[in-house]
Amino acid sequence: MARVIWAETALRDLESIAEYIELDDPDAAKRVVRRTFEKTDQLEDFPESGSKPRGLKGTPYRRLISKPVLIYYRIEDDIAFIVHVVKEERKFDLSRIVENQK
């Protein structure tokens, strides 16, 4: 069983997304946050359940999809580190994930 640890950057990412959604629909913002945490909780039992995005192949990073967000994480030993959460439609430079974790 793996532990799930959230990086401060990932928590801030999710908070920013929720604040943006909350402007139009506070209930939707709460649902997004709840579903995101539910999705990452699955990593405790299935740490390798996320896909390996093309731009991150050859790295320990994976991605979970929990519409409308993408959750990026890496696995080290029995720990899944959540490193970034981004809105699905946003262009995101995947190299930032690797660079930010050095």
C-alpha beads as a LAMMPS data file, in Angstrom:
LAMMPS data file: protein, C-alpha beads

102 atoms
101 bonds

1 atom types
1 bond types

-500.0 500.0 xlo xhi
-500.0 500.0 ylo yhi
-500.0 500.0 zlo zhi

Masses

1 110.0

Atoms # bond

1 1 1 0.000 0.000 0.000
2 1 1 1.395 3.380 -1.044
3 1 1 1.206 6.669 0.806
4 1 1 -0.021 9.736 -1.051
5 1 1 1.787 12.993 -0.333
6 1 1 0.777 16.315 -1.839
7 1 1 3.437 18.905 -2.703
8 1 1 2.571 22.455 -1.663
9 1 1 2.618 23.462 -5.334
10 1 1 -0.046 20.869 -6.159
11 1 1 -2.266 22.024 -3.298
12 1 1 -1.917 25.625 -4.475
13 1 1 -2.731 24.529 -8.032
14 1 1 -5.940 22.848 -6.875
15 1 1 -6.875 25.801 -4.677
16 1 1 -6.457 28.222 -7.602
17 1 1 -8.571 26.036 -9.872
18 1 1 -11.298 25.751 -7.233
19 1 1 -11.306 29.521 -6.647
20 1 1 -11.723 30.138 -10.372
21 1 1 -14.594 27.640 -10.706
22 1 1 -16.189 29.007 -7.530
23 1 1 -16.693 32.383 -9.211
24 1 1 -19.380 30.796 -11.401
25 1 1 -20.494 27.778 -9.399
26 1 1 -19.448 27.223 -5.760
27 1 1 -20.980 23.733 -5.684
28 1 1 -19.033 22.710 -8.793
29 1 1 -15.812 23.915 -7.167
30 1 1 -16.479 21.709 -4.136
31 1 1 -17.200 18.726 -6.402
32 1 1 -13.955 19.223 -8.321
33 1 1 -11.922 19.313 -5.102
34 1 1 -13.724 16.271 -3.669
35 1 1 -13.320 14.232 -6.883
36 1 1 -9.663 15.200 -7.169
37 1 1 -8.919 13.909 -3.670
38 1 1 -10.988 10.772 -4.305
39 1 1 -9.003 10.134 -7.489
40 1 1 -5.651 10.546 -5.743
41 1 1 -6.807 8.303 -2.887
42 1 1 -6.894 5.421 -5.388
43 1 1 -3.109 5.701 -5.581
44 1 1 -2.881 4.142 -2.124
45 1 1 -3.964 0.816 -3.624
46 1 1 -3.012 1.363 -7.274
47 1 1 -0.002 3.710 -7.419
48 1 1 0.735 2.882 -11.050
49 1 1 -2.839 3.446 -12.231
50 1 1 -2.014 6.743 -13.917
51 1 1 -0.889 6.913 -17.527
52 1 1 2.572 7.944 -18.693
53 1 1 2.089 11.043 -20.856
54 1 1 4.113 11.135 -24.046
55 1 1 6.165 14.098 -22.843
56 1 1 7.096 12.311 -19.605
57 1 1 8.048 8.855 -20.884
58 1 1 11.330 7.679 -19.379
59 1 1 10.602 9.553 -16.147
60 1 1 8.886 8.395 -12.940
61 1 1 5.956 10.757 -13.612
62 1 1 2.377 9.730 -14.330
63 1 1 -0.951 11.448 -14.862
64 1 1 -4.459 10.870 -13.558
65 1 1 -7.486 12.441 -15.206
66 1 1 -10.281 13.745 -13.014
67 1 1 -12.226 16.105 -15.258
68 1 1 -11.727 19.001 -15.440
69 1 1 -8.240 18.541 -13.964
70 1 1 -5.098 16.586 -14.746
71 1 1 -3.125 15.340 -11.767
72 1 1 0.614 14.787 -12.216
73 1 1 2.529 12.628 -9.765
74 1 1 5.663 10.550 -9.381
75 1 1 6.257 7.295 -7.587
76 1 1 9.231 6.731 -5.287
77 1 1 9.361 3.489 -3.356
78 1 1 5.929 3.227 -1.720
79 1 1 5.067 6.934 -1.985
80 1 1 3.018 8.706 -4.657
81 1 1 3.971 12.398 -4.681
82 1 1 1.316 14.671 -6.201
83 1 1 3.362 17.427 -7.856
84 1 1 0.953 19.437 -10.061
85 1 1 -2.745 19.813 -10.781
86 1 1 -3.785 21.692 -13.925
87 1 1 -7.053 22.464 -15.692
88 1 1 -7.526 20.012 -18.525
89 1 1 -7.897 22.618 -21.271
90 1 1 -4.854 24.627 -20.193
91 1 1 -1.652 24.291 -22.183
92 1 1 0.951 22.990 -19.769
93 1 1 4.651 22.524 -20.450
94 1 1 5.362 19.022 -19.147
95 1 1 9.079 19.782 -18.837
96 1 1 8.152 22.075 -15.901
97 1 1 7.226 19.001 -13.890
98 1 1 10.657 17.441 -14.222
99 1 1 12.523 20.748 -13.807
100 1 1 10.574 21.755 -10.679
101 1 1 11.405 18.497 -8.938
102 1 1 15.199 18.670 -9.343

Bonds

1 1 1 2
2 1 2 3
3 1 3 4
4 1 4 5
5 1 5 6
6 1 6 7
7 1 7 8
8 1 8 9
9 1 9 10
10 1 10 11
11 1 11 12
12 1 12 13
13 1 13 14
14 1 14 15
15 1 15 16
16 1 16 17
17 1 17 18
18 1 18 19
19 1 19 20
20 1 20 21
21 1 21 22
22 1 22 23
23 1 23 24
24 1 24 25
25 1 25 26
26 1 26 27
27 1 27 28
28 1 28 29
29 1 29 30
30 1 30 31
31 1 31 32
32 1 32 33
33 1 33 34
34 1 34 35
35 1 35 36
36 1 36 37
37 1 37 38
38 1 38 39
39 1 39 40
40 1 40 41
41 1 41 42
42 1 42 43
43 1 43 44
44 1 44 45
45 1 45 46
46 1 46 47
47 1 47 48
48 1 48 49
49 1 49 50
50 1 50 51
51 1 51 52
52 1 52 53
53 1 53 54
54 1 54 55
55 1 55 56
56 1 56 57
57 1 57 58
58 1 58 59
59 1 59 60
60 1 60 61
61 1 61 62
62 1 62 63
63 1 63 64
64 1 64 65
65 1 65 66
66 1 66 67
67 1 67 68
68 1 68 69
69 1 69 70
70 1 70 71
71 1 71 72
72 1 72 73
73 1 73 74
74 1 74 75
75 1 75 76
76 1 76 77
77 1 77 78
78 1 78 79
79 1 79 80
80 1 80 81
81 1 81 82
82 1 82 83
83 1 83 84
84 1 84 85
85 1 85 86
86 1 86 87
87 1 87 88
88 1 88 89
89 1 89 90
90 1 90 91
91 1 91 92
92 1 92 93
93 1 93 94
94 1 94 95
95 1 95 96
96 1 96 97
97 1 97 98
98 1 98 99
99 1 99 100
100 1 100 101
101 1 101 102
